[in-house]
Amino acid sequence: MDVPFELHVALRYLLAKRKQAFISVISLISTLGVTVGVMATIIALALMTGLQQELRDRILGSNAHVYVFKQTGYTDERAEVEKMIKLPHVVGAAPAMHGMGLASVATRSSAIQIKGIDPQLEPNVTDIGHALKSGSIAALAPSGPEDRDGILLGKDLAAELGVGVGDSISILTPEGTLSPMGMMPVPRRLRVAGTFSLGLYEFDTTYGFVSLDTARRLLGRDTTEYIQLRLDDIFLAPEIARNIPNLLGPDYVANDWSDQNKPLFSALALEKIAVSLAISLIVMVAALNIVASLILLVMEKNRDIAILKTMGASARSVTTIFMLQGLIIGIIGTLAGAIGGVGISRILDRYQLIRVPVDVYQVTHLPFTVLARDFTFVVIAAVLICFFATIYPSRQAAKLDPAQALRYE
């Protein structure tokens, strides 16, 4: 196979032993710089992408995709559910209500967020059915006239209260009974019907699920607060939420999961950009090393360049030789960094090597996910940076005057 003249000379310059070992060291450092820069950028992007996806999956497993509210409240939630399940892209609907309370057992107590659910429909919109650690959703209903209403507790909340399935807890809510002293909160006893772990620290440490009838009695409300919707495509949630008033009427308003968690995902996206730009400076430094390496090489190869020109090599050919040499350094460094970045990311993710406090980051370990889009962008950007770094020294080599270079030879 015939190798182009310019590529042949460029490879000879890279592989042949030089009189100035210092130039070879700079070339090696340039290659390592590109490798480290590309590797670090891919790992950083994989970390931010993995964290975004992990948090998104956990949030969507604990929450519905769209929440639909009605100004007058829902009095016949079953009919509303039947109406909303027919909307485009809706695959599940369930009524719910929410309130605050205080859970206590003997000398232990903890704030609790009470969520009233329909035990039959809730698994259609959240992952509560798969998140159960003990007990069952069906056990929320009392088994007989003498049995108490049930409650599902987050596993960490149950551990904090020291209770398990079958134990009783006391729930105190702002809603109470009228007395000569005014409205007095009255504690109500509930039976622990099970425990769950949805993977989010907020849910596992503060949430308790009860049936809608129980929630109405605890919170003193006659109507259901909202209807939860699950979609076949989570990214259609903003559009569906905007169209709810047009589809159901002006009395209905809705918001979606992305709107509720907008500050979190906006911060993660901004951090991803900032981290990527900061680490990209490593590639810039490596590109400057390539510039220095090529400038020194041009100084060393003055005589060779002059001979090539006297033998008929054009200025364009000389430029191409040194551009190819710098580009080869950049490509080798980029490929090595890309392979290393993907390999390290997969190892860190598979073996969960970086553990973090779950109460701070909502996850037990740092996840790493390499997207094809991010990988391609980093590789192309690194090669382009290295290519542009070769332009100046290559043009300087092409401007060399053979007569001046060979005068004292």
Backbone torsions as a table, in degrees:
resi	resn	phi	psi	omega
1	MET	NA	131.1	179.5
2	ASP	-78.6	124.9	177.7
3	VAL	-95.4	132.8	177.8
4	PRO	-53.7	143.9	-177.3
5	PHE	-53.9	-47.1	-177.2
6	GLU	-62.8	-42.0	-179.6
7	LEU	-67.5	-38.5	179.4
8	HIS	-60.8	-46.6	-179.7
9	VAL	-66.3	-40.7	-180.0
10	ALA	-61.2	-42.6	178.8
11	LEU	-66.3	-38.4	178.0
12	ARG	-62.4	-41.4	179.3
13	TYR	-65.3	-35.1	-179.2
14	LEU	-74.7	-41.0	-171.4
15	LEU	-91.3	-26.1	-176.9
16	ALA	-74.4	151.4	177.0
17	LYS	-71.3	137.7	-177.0
18	ARG	-107.1	158.0	175.6
19	LYS	-69.0	-37.6	-179.5
20	GLN	-96.2	97.0	179.8
21	ALA	-62.9	-25.8	-178.5
22	PHE	-60.0	-37.0	-179.8
23	ILE	-66.9	-38.4	177.6
24	SER	-64.2	-38.5	178.4
25	VAL	-63.1	-42.7	179.3
26	ILE	-63.4	-40.0	178.1
27	SER	-62.3	-41.8	178.4
28	LEU	-64.4	-43.3	178.7
29	ILE	-63.5	-38.2	178.0
30	SER	-61.2	-45.5	178.8
31	THR	-62.4	-45.0	179.2
32	LEU	-64.6	-36.7	178.1
33	GLY	-62.2	-45.3	176.9
34	VAL	-63.0	-42.1	179.9
35	THR	-59.1	-50.9	-178.4
36	VAL	-64.2	-41.6	-179.7
37	GLY	-62.3	-47.3	179.7
38	VAL	-65.1	-42.7	179.8
39	MET	-60.9	-47.2	-179.0
40	ALA	-64.2	-39.4	-179.9
41	THR	-65.5	-44.3	179.7
42	ILE	-63.6	-42.8	179.8
43	ILE	-64.7	-41.5	179.5
44	ALA	-64.0	-44.6	177.9
45	LEU	-64.4	-38.8	178.7
46	ALA	-63.4	-39.5	179.1
47	LEU	-63.8	-50.3	-177.8
48	MET	-65.8	-38.9	178.2
49	THR	-66.4	-45.1	179.1
50	GLY	-61.0	-41.1	179.6
51	LEU	-65.9	-42.0	177.8
52	GLN	-60.7	-48.0	-177.2
53	GLN	-67.3	-39.9	-179.8
54	GLU	-64.4	-46.2	178.4
55	LEU	-64.5	-39.8	179.2
56	ARG	-63.1	-44.9	-179.8
57	ASP	-63.4	-40.2	-179.3
58	ARG	-70.7	-38.9	178.0
59	ILE	-65.0	-43.2	-179.4
60	LEU	-72.5	-23.0	174.3
61	GLY	-75.0	-26.2	-178.7
62	SER	-95.8	-22.5	-176.4
63	ASN	-124.3	162.1	174.3
64	ALA	-78.4	169.9	179.3
65	HIS	-81.5	-37.3	-178.8
66	VAL	-136.8	139.7	176.1
67	TYR	-114.6	124.7	-177.4
68	VAL	-111.6	122.9	179.2
69	PHE	-110.6	152.1	176.3
70	LYS	-124.5	134.5	-173.9
71	GLN	-60.4	-34.5	-179.5
72	THR	-92.0	-0.8	-177.6
73	GLY	81.9	165.3	-179.1
74	TYR	-102.8	117.5	176.5
75	THR	-97.4	-29.9	177.3
76	ASP	-122.0	78.6	-173.4
77	GLU	-66.8	-28.2	179.6
78	ARG	-63.9	-43.0	178.6
79	ALA	-65.6	-38.0	178.3
80	GLU	-65.4	-40.3	178.6
81	VAL	-62.4	-43.6	179.3
82	GLU	-62.0	-34.4	-180.0
83	LYS	-72.7	-40.9	-175.3
84	MET	-77.5	-26.3	-179.2
85	ILE	-67.6	-16.5	179.9
86	LYS	-88.5	-4.4	179.7
87	LEU	-69.2	153.7	-179.9
88	PRO	-59.6	136.8	175.1
89	HIS	70.0	2.4	178.5
90	VAL	-87.3	124.7	-179.2
91	VAL	-113.9	-6.8	178.7
92	GLY	-161.3	146.1	178.0
93	ALA	-146.4	143.3	-178.8
94	ALA	-156.7	139.4	177.7
95	PRO	-79.6	157.9	179.0
96	ALA	-161.9	163.0	173.2
97	MET	-147.2	162.7	-170.2
98	HIS	-141.7	144.0	177.7
99	GLY	-161.4	175.4	-178.4
100	MET	-114.0	153.7	178.3
101	GLY	-162.1	-174.8	177.6
102	LEU	-127.4	121.5	178.0
103	ALA	-99.2	136.8	-178.6
104	SER	-144.5	146.5	174.7
105	VAL	-140.2	115.8	-177.9
106	ALA	54.2	-117.4	-177.6
107	THR	-94.2	-0.8	-178.9
108	ARG	-99.2	142.0	177.7
109	SER	-149.1	157.1	-179.3
110	SER	-159.6	145.0	174.1
111	ALA	-66.2	143.9	-177.1
112	ILE	-137.3	139.6	173.2
113	GLN	-98.9	116.6	-174.7
114	ILE	-93.6	124.9	176.3
115	LYS	-117.9	118.5	175.7
116	GLY	-86.0	128.6	-175.2
117	ILE	-132.3	162.9	169.0
118	ASP	-92.6	112.0	-174.8
119	PRO	-56.6	-28.0	-179.3
120	GLN	-81.9	-35.6	-173.3
121	LEU	-96.1	-22.9	-175.4
122	GLU	-58.0	-40.6	179.0
123	PRO	-61.9	-14.1	178.8
124	ASN	-79.1	-16.3	-176.0
125	VAL	-120.6	-18.9	176.3
126	THR	-132.9	174.0	-178.7
127	ASP	-94.3	23.9	-176.9
128	ILE	-60.4	-33.4	-180.0
129	GLY	-63.4	-37.3	-180.0
130	HIS	-87.1	-13.1	-174.9
131	ALA	-91.1	-3.7	-177.0
132	LEU	-67.0	130.9	175.3
133	LYS	-96.3	-27.9	177.9
134	SER	-157.8	159.1	179.7
135	GLY	73.7	-161.4	-178.2
136	SER	-153.7	160.2	177.8
137	ILE	-69.0	-36.0	-179.6
138	ALA	-61.1	-25.2	-178.5
139	ALA	-73.1	-2.7	175.7
140	LEU	-64.2	-32.1	178.5
141	ALA	-79.6	140.0	178.5
142	PRO	-63.8	142.5	-178.5
143	SER	-79.4	-14.7	-179.7
144	GLY	-165.3	177.1	-177.8
145	PRO	-61.6	-28.4	-176.4
146	GLU	-91.6	-7.1	-177.1
147	ASP	-84.1	152.2	177.7
148	ARG	-87.5	160.8	172.6
149	ASP	-65.6	150.8	-176.9
150	GLY	-98.2	163.9	176.5
151	ILE	-144.7	136.9	173.9
152	LEU	-97.0	127.3	-177.7
153	LEU	-110.9	145.0	170.0
154	GLY	-60.0	144.2	-172.9
155	LYS	-60.0	-37.8	179.7
156	ASP	-72.0	-35.3	176.2
157	LEU	-66.6	-41.7	177.8
158	ALA	-63.2	-39.2	178.6
159	ALA	-67.0	-37.6	179.1
160	GLU	-65.2	-37.7	179.0
161	LEU	-83.3	-13.7	179.8
162	GLY	70.6	40.0	-178.6
163	VAL	-123.6	161.7	176.9
164	GLY	-139.5	-173.6	-178.0
165	VAL	-60.4	131.0	179.4
166	GLY	97.1	-18.8	179.0
167	ASP	-75.6	162.8	179.5
168	SER	-108.3	143.1	174.5
169	ILE	-130.5	159.3	179.0
170	SER	-106.7	130.5	179.2
171	ILE	-114.4	123.8	178.7
172	LEU	-112.7	124.7	-179.8
173	THR	-123.3	161.9	178.9
174	PRO	-59.4	-26.5	179.3
175	GLU	-72.9	128.4	-178.3
176	GLY	-142.8	-152.9	179.9
177	THR	-117.6	150.3	-178.8
178	LEU	-76.7	132.2	-179.8
179	SER	-137.7	171.2	176.3
180	PRO	-57.1	-22.6	179.1
181	MET	-89.9	4.0	-176.8
182	GLY	105.5	-162.7	178.9
183	MET	-74.6	117.3	-177.5
184	MET	-110.6	122.0	176.1
185	PRO	-61.8	138.5	-179.7
186	VAL	-119.4	122.3	177.5
187	PRO	-69.2	144.4	178.3
188	ARG	-121.5	139.6	-177.9
189	ARG	-90.8	131.6	176.6
190	LEU	-126.5	154.6	178.7
191	ARG	-98.2	134.3	177.3
192	VAL	-72.2	111.1	-177.4
193	ALA	-90.2	-13.0	-179.9
194	GLY	167.3	174.5	176.8
195	THR	-128.8	153.9	-178.6
196	PHE	-139.2	162.2	174.1
197	SER	-139.1	103.8	-179.6
198	LEU	-88.8	-2.6	175.7
199	GLY	89.6	-8.4	176.1
200	LEU	-104.4	130.5	-176.4
201	TYR	-57.6	-39.2	-178.8
202	GLU	-60.6	-43.0	-178.4
203	PHE	-73.8	-43.0	-175.0
204	ASP	-71.4	-18.4	-177.1
205	THR	-107.4	-15.6	-174.5
206	THR	-131.6	-11.3	-171.3
207	TYR	-96.2	145.3	170.4
208	GLY	-135.2	129.9	-179.1
209	PHE	-102.1	130.4	175.5
210	VAL	-129.6	168.3	176.7
211	SER	-70.8	161.5	-179.1
212	LEU	-60.7	-40.9	179.5
213	ASP	-62.4	-42.5	178.3
214	THR	-64.8	-41.7	179.5
215	ALA	-62.9	-38.9	178.8
216	ARG	-61.9	-41.6	179.3
217	ARG	-69.0	-40.1	-178.8
218	LEU	-67.5	-40.5	-172.8
219	LEU	-98.4	-6.3	177.5
220	GLY	67.1	40.6	-179.9
221	ARG	-121.4	146.4	-179.6
222	ASP	-98.0	-21.6	-175.8
223	THR	-114.6	155.4	175.8
224	THR	-78.2	141.1	-171.6
225	GLU	-75.8	-45.9	-175.8
226	TYR	-156.1	164.8	175.0
227	ILE	-112.4	131.8	179.1
228	GLN	-96.1	139.7	178.7
229	LEU	-121.9	141.2	172.0
230	ARG	-115.6	135.0	-175.2
231	LEU	-110.3	162.8	176.5
232	ASP	-81.2	-11.5	177.5
233	ASP	-141.9	112.3	-174.7
234	ILE	-64.2	-26.1	-176.5
235	PHE	-79.2	-6.9	174.5
236	LEU	-89.4	-3.6	-175.9
237	ALA	-57.1	-45.8	179.1
238	PRO	-59.8	-40.4	-179.5
239	GLU	-67.3	-43.7	179.1
240	ILE	-62.3	-43.4	-179.8
241	ALA	-61.9	-39.9	178.8
242	ARG	-65.8	-32.8	-175.3
243	ASN	-87.8	-6.1	-177.7
244	ILE	-56.3	-47.2	178.5
245	PRO	-59.8	-34.3	178.4
246	ASN	-73.0	-33.2	-176.9
247	LEU	-83.1	-35.3	-173.5
248	LEU	-111.9	-23.3	-179.3
249	GLY	129.9	163.8	-176.1
250	PRO	-69.8	-15.4	179.4
251	ASP	-74.2	-12.7	-174.7
252	TYR	-101.8	138.4	172.7
253	VAL	-132.4	155.5	-176.2
254	ALA	-147.6	153.1	166.8
255	ASN	-136.0	165.2	-172.6
256	ASP	-122.7	174.7	-175.4
257	TRP	-63.1	-36.6	-178.5
258	SER	-69.7	-34.1	178.9
259	ASP	-70.8	-39.7	180.0
260	GLN	-67.2	-32.0	-177.6
261	ASN	-111.4	23.9	-176.5
262	LYS	-58.8	-44.4	179.5
263	PRO	-59.3	-39.8	-178.7
264	LEU	-64.9	-50.9	-176.4
265	PHE	-72.3	-29.0	175.3
266	SER	-66.8	-41.0	178.5
267	ALA	-65.2	-40.9	179.2
268	LEU	-65.3	-40.8	179.3
269	ALA	-64.8	-42.9	179.0
270	LEU	-64.5	-40.3	179.2
271	GLU	-65.4	-36.8	178.6
272	LYS	-62.0	-43.2	178.9
273	ILE	-65.6	-45.0	-177.4
274	ALA	-64.3	-44.3	-179.9
275	VAL	-63.7	-41.4	-179.4
276	SER	-63.8	-42.9	179.6
277	LEU	-65.4	-39.7	-179.3
278	ALA	-64.9	-45.1	-178.2
279	ILE	-72.6	-27.4	178.1
280	SER	-62.1	-21.7	177.7
281	LEU	-61.6	-26.9	176.8
282	ILE	-61.9	-42.0	178.1
283	VAL	-64.8	-37.7	178.1
284	MET	-61.9	-43.4	178.3
285	VAL	-62.3	-41.8	177.9
286	ALA	-62.8	-36.7	177.8
287	ALA	-64.5	-37.7	176.3
288	LEU	-64.5	-35.7	175.5
289	ASN	-63.5	-36.6	177.3
290	ILE	-64.2	-41.8	177.4
291	VAL	-59.0	-47.6	-179.8
292	ALA	-62.4	-42.2	-179.2
293	SER	-61.6	-43.8	-178.1
294	LEU	-71.1	-37.0	177.8
295	ILE	-62.5	-44.5	178.2
296	LEU	-65.9	-36.3	178.7
297	LEU	-65.9	-39.6	177.5
298	VAL	-61.9	-41.0	178.5
299	MET	-64.1	-38.4	-179.1
300	GLU	-72.0	-34.6	-173.7
301	LYS	-98.9	24.4	178.2
302	ASN	-52.7	-47.4	-177.6
303	ARG	-64.5	-42.6	-179.8
304	ASP	-64.3	-41.3	-179.8
305	ILE	-63.9	-41.9	179.2
306	ALA	-62.0	-42.9	179.4
307	ILE	-63.7	-42.8	178.9
308	LEU	-59.4	-41.2	-178.8
309	LYS	-68.7	-38.9	179.0
310	THR	-69.3	-23.1	177.6
311	MET	-85.2	-1.3	174.9
312	GLY	112.7	0.3	179.3
313	ALA	-68.7	133.5	-179.3
314	SER	-81.1	163.8	176.9
315	ALA	-59.7	-34.8	179.0
316	ARG	-64.6	-39.7	179.4
317	SER	-65.3	-41.6	178.6
318	VAL	-63.4	-43.3	177.2
319	THR	-59.0	-44.4	-178.2
320	THR	-63.2	-37.9	-179.3
321	ILE	-58.3	-50.1	-175.8
322	PHE	-76.4	-28.9	174.7
323	MET	-67.6	-40.7	177.8
324	LEU	-64.0	-39.1	180.0
325	GLN	-62.3	-46.9	177.7
326	GLY	-66.2	-36.9	179.9
327	LEU	-67.0	-37.8	177.7
328	ILE	-62.7	-42.9	176.7
329	ILE	-58.5	-45.4	-179.4
330	GLY	-65.2	-41.9	-178.4
331	ILE	-67.0	-44.2	178.8
332	ILE	-61.0	-47.1	178.8
333	GLY	-63.0	-40.1	-179.6
334	THR	-66.0	-46.0	180.0
335	LEU	-63.3	-43.5	178.9
336	ALA	-63.3	-42.7	178.9
337	GLY	-66.6	-38.4	179.9
338	ALA	-65.2	-45.7	179.4
339	ILE	-64.2	-44.4	179.0
340	GLY	-63.8	-40.5	-179.7
341	GLY	-64.1	-44.8	178.8
342	VAL	-65.4	-43.2	-179.4
343	GLY	-62.7	-46.9	-180.0
344	ILE	-65.0	-39.9	179.2
345	SER	-61.3	-43.4	-179.7
346	ARG	-67.4	-38.4	178.2
347	ILE	-65.5	-46.3	-180.0
348	LEU	-62.2	-37.1	-178.6
349	ASP	-76.6	-42.7	-175.4
350	ARG	-66.9	-42.3	-176.7
351	TYR	-97.6	4.1	175.1
352	GLN	49.4	54.6	-171.9
353	LEU	-76.9	-25.7	-177.5
354	ILE	-104.9	102.7	-179.8
355	ARG	-90.2	143.4	-179.4
356	VAL	-135.0	156.9	178.5
357	PRO	-67.6	124.6	-174.4
358	VAL	-68.3	-28.4	-178.5
359	ASP	-73.3	-14.6	179.1
360	VAL	-98.8	-47.1	-171.8
361	TYR	-105.1	-2.2	179.4
362	GLN	68.9	-0.2	178.2
363	VAL	-132.7	154.9	-177.5
364	THR	-84.2	-23.7	179.6
365	HIS	-146.5	162.3	179.1
366	LEU	-82.4	119.0	178.6
367	PRO	-86.8	149.4	178.9
368	PHE	-126.4	125.4	178.9
369	THR	-133.1	118.2	179.1
370	VAL	-94.6	113.8	176.1
371	LEU	-85.6	143.2	178.8
372	ALA	-59.6	-35.3	179.7
373	ARG	-64.2	-47.3	179.8
374	ASP	-64.9	-42.5	179.9
375	PHE	-59.7	-48.0	-179.0
376	THR	-63.2	-42.4	-179.2
377	PHE	-61.9	-44.7	-178.4
378	VAL	-64.3	-44.6	-178.3
379	VAL	-63.5	-48.2	-178.7
380	ILE	-64.2	-43.1	-179.4
381	ALA	-63.2	-41.6	-179.5
382	ALA	-65.1	-42.7	179.3
383	VAL	-64.6	-41.3	179.4
384	LEU	-65.0	-41.6	178.0
385	ILE	-60.3	-44.7	179.0
386	CYS	-65.3	-36.2	178.9
387	PHE	-64.6	-46.8	-179.5
388	PHE	-65.0	-27.6	178.9
389	ALA	-68.6	-19.9	-177.6
390	THR	-87.3	-12.9	-170.7
391	ILE	-64.4	-50.5	-175.2
392	TYR	-62.9	-54.2	-178.6
393	PRO	-63.7	-31.0	179.3
394	SER	-68.0	-40.7	178.3
395	ARG	-68.4	-33.4	177.2
396	GLN	-65.7	-38.0	177.8
397	ALA	-64.5	-38.5	-178.3
398	ALA	-68.4	-25.5	-178.7
399	LYS	-83.1	-2.9	-176.2
400	LEU	-64.0	133.4	178.7
401	ASP	-88.8	117.6	-177.9
402	PRO	-58.5	-39.0	-178.3
403	ALA	-62.2	-42.9	179.4
404	GLN	-67.6	-39.3	-177.7
405	ALA	-68.4	-31.9	-175.5
406	LEU	-100.6	4.3	-175.0
407	ARG	-58.2	-44.3	-175.1
408	TYR	-104.7	16.5	179.3
409	GLU	-85.9	NA	NA
